[in-house]
Amino acid sequence: MVSRISLSGVTKAFGAKQVLTGIDLDVARGESTVIIGGSGTGKSVLLKCILGLLRPDSGSIRIDDEETVGLRGNALARHRARFAMLFQGGALFDSLPIWRNVSFALEGPAREQRAKAIDTLARVGLGSEVADLKPNELSGGMQKRVALARAIAMQPEIIFFDEPTTGLDPIMADVINRLIRQQVTDLGLTALTITHDMASARHIADNIAMLYEGRIIWHGPVSQIDQPDNDFVDQFVHGRADGPIQMRLRPL
């Protein structure tokens, strides 16, 4: 396996709270890996460390065998430019028309940017009639597709998805899952997704890793997720209250 993303011994704490306690993970070139785990387990912190938005306290994060921990200035900017991201809430610019949102990171004359935006919108099933609308004129599902179009318009090497189906009804969530899987496959992208939505994970993943108490406790092909030989993973995947993962509830 040729690793595009390789993490070794990554730790991160905020004060006395240890969030990541030693992350080891490899994502192969052209692979779609999904990290699952409950709320507050450190999935977003891990993603921010890979992006260079947070600096880990220790450990190594290598992209194409290049160490990225400690990058600064122009080197850090070049590192971040290799990635695109679909944010949980879409993060569209309310004041800009759709085509400007999609072409936001593109260069060149406005006419060429608009044409590229319309072509990219078509890849996610949206017609040119939405190009001049504002985000608040679109449904939540359409906004999510615009956000996906913006991400792939950059022609990234690596793409991140942060809870891509949050806030969507089951049918639209399935549409988004299918679009993500199609675009990742068609464009040959390396994809890393964080989610607690198992339907989404099953649909878009080649491999799944589970994050629990700051470590990856299971990593394997999606075909094995329903028989993981791990009680923690089994409980999470099947959504059972009883098991080794205990929710801390405040007394009424």
C-alpha positions, 0 to 999 in steps of 0.5 A: 500500500502506498500511503498518501496520508500517514499518521504515527503517534499523534497526540493533542491536548487542550489543557488537562484534557487529552483528546488524541492519545496516539493516533496511528493511521494510514490512508492509501492513495485513491482510497476513501477512508471514513473515521467513525466515533461518537460526539466528542471523541476527537474526530474534528481535532484529528482532521484539523491536525492533518489540515494544519489548522491545529499543531499536534503536541507530538507525533508525525503527519506525513503527506506523500511521505513529506512531514507536515508537522511544524510547517509554517508560512508559505510551506504551510500555505502550500500544504493546505492548498493540496486539500479541499473540504466539504464542511458540515454546514456547507459554509457557503457565502450568503452574499455571493451567487452560487457560481461565485461560491463554486469558483471562489478558489479559482483563478482567471477571468470571471467568464472562465470561472463562471463556465467552470462553475456551471460545468462543476455544478452539472457534476453534482446534478445542478443546472445552470439555472441555479448559478445566479441564485443565492444560497438562501434560495436553495434547499439544504440538500442543494446547498450541500451539493453546491458545497461539494461542487466547490470542493471538487472545482479546486481539483484537489489531490485530497478531499475531506468530508466533515459529517457530510449528511448532517441535517439532511433527510434520509433520501437526500442523505443517500443522494449526497452519499452517492454523489460523494462516492461517484466523485471520489471514484471518477476523479481518483481522489484520496478521501477522508471523512469523519461521521457518526452516520453509519449509513453514510460510512457504509456507502462512501468508505473503502475502509473504516477506522473507529476513534475511541478515547483518543486512539484508532481501536479498529481499522479495516475494510467496510465489508468487515464493519458488521463483524468487526471482532471488537465489542466497542465497534460492534456496539457503535455500529449497531447503535446499542445502549448496552456495551462497553461504551457507557454514556455519562448521563447527568441525573435528573 
